[in-house]
Amino acid sequence: MKRLITVLVLIVASIAVHAQEAPEVQKSNIQTYTPSKLLKKGQWDIKFFNGLYTETERTDSGSSSVPIERQSFFTNTTEVYTGISENSRINIGFVFQIRSNTFNGANTLDVFKFENDLVNSRSGFTTLAPSIRVQPFRSIPTFSFTSSVYFPLFKDEAFPGENNDPAYLDKRSVFWETKFFFDKTFGGNKWQIFTEADFGFNFGEKSADADFNTSNVNERFANNSLFLPLSAFLSYFPSSKSTVFVNAQQAFLIDLGNNFEQNYTQLGLGGKYQITQVLNIELSYNKFVRGNNFQGLGETFSLGLRALF
């Protein structure tokens, strides 16, 4: 993993150096269309984001780290939005996710085999969410929120007998998430601070009420809870076509009736580059530096492609 981290850092640095050598152009999509900025009527935004999380340690029931066999989780999240209002203050769209997970010491890249043996691997099309984005205040154009309702589409899988829960795929809950965004550009358009606060409600039956022989109990760990991540990004623009950033996130899973809570802190870095007037690319790395109550302490490698037209 250290080699992968080194490669990612070199790529981000290369983007910054290349951008400094290139001539300046008019303000790019990377600068203009932050997550806070909504689309014009008839405009489309398609984002294809891939994240590979892998871990060999997690916390115990407290905050102490313990070693585990490697587990890896690949998630593809595709977001599609379009502007529907003349004043560029309402966008609608949808989000869907595909996941592939491996367990019991499998090689990290085995997630790309998309196997599903229920013991060492699970994969499938997991969630679909209708979504709306709103800019509530005309006087604050860099403040907006996005509200989405995620419906689990995959079926329960279970083995006969007791104490034989199949491998985890995704949360078995309807998840209503609202994200609040705000950004501020300063320093002659060279710097930007971006903040995000999420409120996510996990609905569904309690783990204790699930039928162990017909339901995957561990996929119900988050039911009846509030997920509250708070994030901040500091970006520097070497040119209008590129940016490098550092980020931090503190998240809480708050028990609302399922007798389970978690929290974690992660730090990261990354970069974006506008390839064409339509397409830009994003690379990032995040590390979970602390956690509580069986929280994974792994790292995430992400690649995103975004088209704006």
C-alpha positions as CSV (number, residue, x, y, z in Angstrom):
1,M,0.0,0.0,0.0
2,K,2.9,2.4,0.6
3,R,3.8,2.1,-3.1
4,L,0.3,3.0,-4.1
5,I,0.3,6.0,-1.8
6,T,3.6,7.1,-3.3
7,V,2.3,6.8,-6.8
8,L,-0.9,8.8,-5.9
9,V,1.2,11.6,-4.4
10,L,3.5,11.7,-7.5
11,I,0.4,11.9,-9.8
12,V,-1.1,14.8,-7.8
13,A,2.3,16.6,-7.8
14,S,2.7,16.0,-11.6
15,I,-0.8,17.6,-12.2
16,A,0.3,20.6,-10.2
17,V,3.6,21.0,-12.1
18,H,1.9,20.6,-15.5
19,A,-0.7,23.1,-14.6
20,Q,1.9,25.7,-13.6
21,E,3.6,25.3,-17.0
22,A,0.3,25.6,-19.0
23,P,-1.1,28.9,-20.1
24,E,-4.0,30.3,-18.1
25,V,-7.5,29.9,-19.5
26,Q,-10.9,31.2,-18.5
27,K,-12.4,29.9,-15.2
28,S,-12.9,26.2,-15.5
29,N,-15.6,23.8,-14.5
30,I,-13.4,22.7,-11.6
31,Q,-13.5,26.2,-10.2
32,T,-17.1,27.1,-11.1
33,Y,-19.1,23.9,-10.4
34,T,-18.2,23.0,-6.9
35,P,-20.6,20.7,-5.0
36,S,-22.3,24.0,-3.8
37,K,-23.0,25.3,-7.3
38,L,-26.2,24.1,-9.1
39,L,-26.7,23.6,-12.8
40,K,-28.4,25.8,-15.3
41,K,-31.7,24.7,-16.8
42,G,-31.0,21.9,-19.4
43,Q,-27.4,21.4,-18.2
44,W,-26.3,17.9,-17.2
45,D,-23.8,16.6,-14.6
46,I,-22.7,13.0,-14.7
47,K,-20.2,11.7,-12.1
48,F,-18.6,8.2,-12.1
49,F,-16.8,7.8,-8.8
50,N,-14.9,4.6,-7.8
51,G,-13.5,4.0,-4.3
52,L,-11.4,1.1,-3.1
53,Y,-11.2,0.7,0.7
54,T,-9.0,-1.9,2.2
55,E,-8.1,-2.7,5.8
56,T,-6.0,-5.1,7.9
57,E,-6.9,-3.5,11.3
58,R,-9.8,-2.1,13.1
59,T,-10.7,-1.0,16.6
60,D,-12.0,-3.3,19.3
61,S,-15.2,-2.4,21.2
62,G,-13.3,0.7,22.3
63,S,-10.6,2.7,20.4
64,S,-7.7,0.3,20.5
65,S,-6.4,-1.1,17.2
66,V,-6.5,-4.9,16.6
67,P,-5.2,-6.8,13.5
68,I,-7.7,-8.6,11.2
69,E,-7.4,-10.6,8.0
70,R,-7.6,-8.3,5.0
71,Q,-11.0,-7.1,3.9
72,S,-11.5,-4.9,0.8
73,F,-14.6,-3.0,-0.4
74,F,-15.0,-1.5,-3.9
75,T,-17.8,0.9,-4.5
76,N,-18.9,2.5,-7.8
77,T,-21.2,5.5,-7.3
78,T,-22.8,7.0,-10.4
79,E,-24.6,10.4,-10.0
80,V,-26.7,12.0,-12.7
81,Y,-28.3,15.5,-12.3
82,T,-29.9,18.0,-14.6
83,G,-31.0,21.6,-14.1
84,I,-34.8,22.2,-14.2
85,S,-35.3,25.8,-13.1
86,E,-34.7,29.0,-15.0
87,N,-32.9,30.6,-12.0
88,S,-30.5,27.6,-11.6
89,R,-31.7,26.8,-8.1
90,I,-33.2,23.4,-8.5
91,N,-31.6,20.2,-9.9
92,I,-33.0,16.7,-10.0
93,G,-31.4,13.4,-10.6
94,F,-30.6,10.0,-9.2
95,V,-27.7,8.0,-7.7
96,F,-27.0,4.3,-8.0
97,Q,-24.2,2.1,-6.5
98,I,-22.5,-1.2,-7.3
99,R,-20.3,-2.9,-4.7
100,S,-17.8,-5.7,-4.6
101,N,-16.4,-6.9,-1.2
102,T,-13.8,-9.6,-0.3
103,F,-12.9,-11.1,3.1
104,N,-10.7,-13.6,4.9
105,G,-7.3,-12.3,3.6
106,A,-8.2,-12.2,-0.1
107,N,-5.9,-10.1,-2.3
108,T,-7.1,-6.4,-2.5
109,L,-7.6,-6.5,-6.2
110,D,-9.8,-9.6,-6.0
111,V,-12.7,-7.2,-5.6
112,F,-12.6,-6.5,-9.3
113,K,-13.5,-10.2,-10.0
114,F,-17.1,-9.3,-8.7
115,E,-17.6,-12.8,-7.2
116,N,-20.4,-13.8,-4.9
117,D,-19.7,-17.0,-2.9
118,L,-21.3,-15.5,0.3
119,V,-18.2,-16.5,2.4
120,N,-15.2,-14.8,0.9
121,S,-16.9,-12.4,-1.4
122,R,-20.1,-10.5,-2.1
123,S,-21.0,-8.3,-5.1
124,G,-23.9,-6.7,-6.8
125,F,-26.0,-3.7,-7.7
126,T,-27.0,-2.4,-4.2
127,T,-28.8,0.9,-4.1
128,L,-30.8,3.4,-6.1
129,A,-31.7,6.9,-4.9
130,P,-33.9,9.7,-6.4
131,S,-32.3,13.0,-5.5
132,I,-32.9,16.7,-5.5
133,R,-30.4,19.6,-5.2
134,V,-31.6,23.1,-4.0
135,Q,-30.0,26.5,-3.6
136,P,-32.3,27.9,-0.9
137,F,-31.0,31.5,-0.7
138,R,-30.4,33.6,-3.8
139,S,-28.1,35.9,-1.7
140,I,-25.8,32.9,-0.9
141,P,-25.0,31.3,-4.2
142,T,-22.3,29.0,-2.7
143,F,-24.7,27.4,-0.2
144,S,-26.9,24.5,-1.3
145,F,-28.2,21.1,-0.1
146,T,-28.8,17.7,-1.7
147,S,-31.4,15.3,-0.4
148,S,-31.5,11.7,-1.5
149,V,-33.4,8.5,-0.5
150,Y,-31.4,5.3,-1.0
151,F,-33.4,2.1,-1.5
152,P,-31.6,-1.2,-1.0
153,L,-32.2,-3.4,-4.1
154,F,-30.2,-6.5,-3.3
155,K,-31.9,-9.6,-1.7
156,D,-31.2,-11.1,1.7
157,E,-28.8,-14.0,1.6
158,A,-28.5,-16.5,4.4
159,F,-27.2,-20.0,5.1
160,P,-29.2,-22.6,7.0
161,G,-28.4,-23.2,10.6
162,E,-27.3,-20.9,13.4
163,N,-24.4,-18.5,13.7
164,N,-23.7,-18.5,9.9
165,D,-24.2,-15.0,8.7
166,P,-23.2,-14.6,5.1
167,A,-20.5,-12.0,4.1
168,Y,-21.5,-8.4,4.2
169,L,-22.6,-6.5,1.0
170,D,-24.3,-3.2,2.0
171,K,-26.5,-1.7,4.6
172,R,-30.0,-3.3,4.7
173,S,-31.9,-0.1,5.3
174,V,-33.7,2.7,3.6
175,F,-31.3,5.6,3.9
176,W,-32.4,9.2,3.8
177,E,-29.4,11.6,3.4
178,T,-29.3,15.3,3.2
179,K,-26.0,17.0,2.5
180,F,-25.3,20.7,3.1
181,F,-22.6,22.4,1.1
182,F,-20.8,25.7,1.4
183,D,-17.6,27.0,-0.2
184,K,-15.6,30.2,-0.2
185,T,-12.9,31.2,-2.8
186,F,-10.2,33.6,-1.7
187,G,-6.6,34.7,-2.4
188,G,-7.2,35.8,-6.0
189,N,-9.1,32.6,-7.0
190,K,-6.1,30.5,-5.9
191,W,-7.6,29.1,-2.7
192,Q,-10.9,27.6,-1.7
193,I,-12.4,26.3,1.5
194,F,-15.3,23.8,1.1
195,T,-17.3,22.4,3.9
196,E,-20.0,19.7,4.1
197,A,-22.4,18.5,6.8
198,D,-24.4,15.4,6.2
199,F,-27.5,14.1,8.0
200,G,-28.3,10.5,7.2
201,F,-31.2,8.5,8.7
202,N,-31.1,4.7,8.5
203,F,-34.5,3.2,8.7
204,G,-35.4,-0.5,9.1
205,E,-35.8,-3.3,11.7
206,K,-33.4,-3.7,14.5
207,S,-30.7,-6.4,14.2
208,A,-32.1,-8.2,17.2
209,D,-35.5,-8.5,15.5
210,A,-34.1,-10.0,12.2
211,D,-34.6,-13.7,11.5
212,F,-31.1,-15.1,11.6
213,N,-32.0,-18.0,9.2
214,T,-33.5,-15.8,6.5
215,S,-31.8,-12.4,7.0
216,N,-28.2,-11.1,6.9
217,V,-28.2,-9.7,10.5
218,N,-24.8,-7.8,10.1
219,E,-26.3,-5.8,7.2
220,R,-28.7,-4.3,9.7
221,F,-26.1,-2.9,12.1
222,A,-26.9,0.7,11.2
223,N,-30.7,0.5,11.2
224,N,-32.4,3.0,13.4
225,S,-29.5,5.4,13.6
226,L,-28.3,8.9,12.5
227,F,-25.1,9.1,10.4
228,L,-23.5,12.5,10.8
229,P,-20.2,13.2,8.9
230,L,-18.6,16.7,9.0
231,S,-16.0,17.4,6.3
232,A,-13.7,20.2,5.3
233,F,-11.5,20.6,2.1
234,L,-8.8,23.1,1.5
235,S,-8.0,23.5,-2.2
236,Y,-5.2,25.3,-4.1
237,F,-5.5,26.1,-7.8
238,P,-2.1,26.1,-9.5
239,S,-4.1,27.0,-12.6
240,S,-7.7,27.4,-13.6
241,K,-7.7,23.8,-14.9
242,S,-6.3,22.0,-11.9
243,T,-6.5,21.8,-8.1
244,V,-4.8,20.0,-5.3
245,F,-6.5,19.6,-1.9
246,V,-6.3,18.2,1.6
247,N,-9.3,17.1,3.6
248,A,-10.5,16.0,7.0
249,Q,-13.7,14.3,8.1
250,Q,-15.1,13.5,11.5
251,A,-18.2,11.2,11.5
252,F,-20.6,9.8,14.0
253,L,-23.1,7.0,13.8
254,I,-25.6,7.8,16.6
255,D,-27.9,5.2,18.0
256,L,-31.6,5.8,17.7
257,G,-32.8,2.4,18.9
258,N,-30.5,-0.3,17.5
259,N,-28.0,-0.3,20.4
260,F,-25.0,0.4,18.2
261,E,-22.8,3.5,17.8
262,Q,-19.5,4.3,16.0
263,N,-17.3,7.3,15.2
264,Y,-14.2,7.8,13.2
265,T,-11.7,10.4,11.9
266,Q,-10.1,10.3,8.4
267,L,-7.6,12.5,6.6
268,G,-6.9,12.7,2.9
269,L,-5.4,14.5,-0.1
270,G,-6.1,14.5,-3.8
271,G,-6.2,16.4,-7.0
272,K,-8.5,17.3,-9.9
273,Y,-7.7,18.2,-13.5
274,Q,-9.9,19.4,-16.3
275,I,-9.1,17.2,-19.3
276,T,-11.5,18.9,-21.8
277,Q,-14.2,21.5,-21.5
278,V,-16.6,18.7,-20.6
279,L,-14.6,16.1,-18.7
280,N,-12.4,16.3,-15.6
281,I,-10.7,13.6,-13.5
282,E,-10.1,13.3,-9.7
283,L,-7.7,11.2,-7.8
284,S,-7.7,11.0,-4.0
285,Y,-6.4,9.1,-1.0
286,N,-7.9,8.9,2.5
287,K,-6.7,7.2,5.7
288,F,-8.9,6.4,8.8
289,V,-6.6,7.5,11.6
290,R,-8.9,6.7,14.5
291,G,-12.2,5.1,15.4
292,N,-14.4,3.6,18.0
293,N,-16.5,0.4,18.4
294,F,-15.3,-2.0,15.7
295,Q,-14.5,0.8,13.3
296,G,-12.2,-0.1,10.4
297,L,-8.8,1.6,10.2
298,G,-8.0,1.2,6.6
299,E,-7.4,3.4,3.6
300,T,-9.3,4.4,0.5
301,F,-8.0,5.0,-3.0
302,S,-10.5,6.8,-5.3
303,L,-10.8,7.7,-9.0
304,G,-13.6,9.9,-10.3
305,L,-14.6,11.1,-13.7
306,R,-17.1,14.0,-14.1
307,A,-18.8,15.2,-17.3
308,L,-20.5,18.6,-17.4
309,F,-22.4,19.7,-20.5
